[in-house]
Amino acid sequence: MKRIFLIAATLVVANFAVQAQQNGEAAPTFHQHRHHQFNNLSKQLNFTDAQKQQFKAINEDFHKKMEALNKNEDITVRSWKQQKTDLVKAHKAAIQNLLTPEQKEKMKEMRQMADAKFRERIEHRLEKMKTKLNLSDEQVSKIKTISQDFRSQLKTIRENEAMAHSDKKSQIMALVSQQKKDFRSVLTPEQITKLDEWKKEKSDRF
């Protein structure tokens, strides 16, 4: 449960980013998803008004301290990294202290469901692409490997406690971009053309 809020937030960013990249859309901002995620969590976990206010106060205090730390030019890089790590840990601990045991258990269930749905969407999308693009078994195998590597690297990024949210966002977006390039490298020129036409058809429906 230690990293549950950060993991949930990062999952949301990664999930929407993947969809945006594959649909040819602009990826929504990290802060938009954090706001959306908080509202969703607040409803599903039935936050009290006191919890909402405390959560807001904790985040505001954390961001102020991080901003002050980032502006401090009189400390060494090692000291800066250590202070940042300490701030992140303190922030997570403060958030955890807001939750009741029941809310923590509910959050655990939500994270497991989010992971399962994310994997299910990837598998479903792959099956559709296999039919639409007439992918060979070898191509499907390579794409699955790319997807597995993506999830592994995503897990490493989201579990890095010393990394700031903004850095996580940048690395996740770079990871999504690389995944897209790796995926397209598996396709033939004809399949890439079909893929682009398919994405255009999907976007024109909305």
Secondary structure, DSSP 8 states (H G I E B T S, - for coil): -TTHHHHHHHHHHHHHHHHHHHHT-----HHHHHHHHHHHHHHHTT--HHHHHHHHHHHHHHHHHHHHHHH--SS-HHHHHHHHHHHHHHHHHHHHHHS-HHHHHHHHHHHHHHHHHHHHHHHHHHHHHHHHHT--HHHHHHHHHHHHHHHHHHHHHHT-TTS-HHHHHHHHHHHHHHHHHHHHHHS-HHHHHHHHHHHHHHHHT-
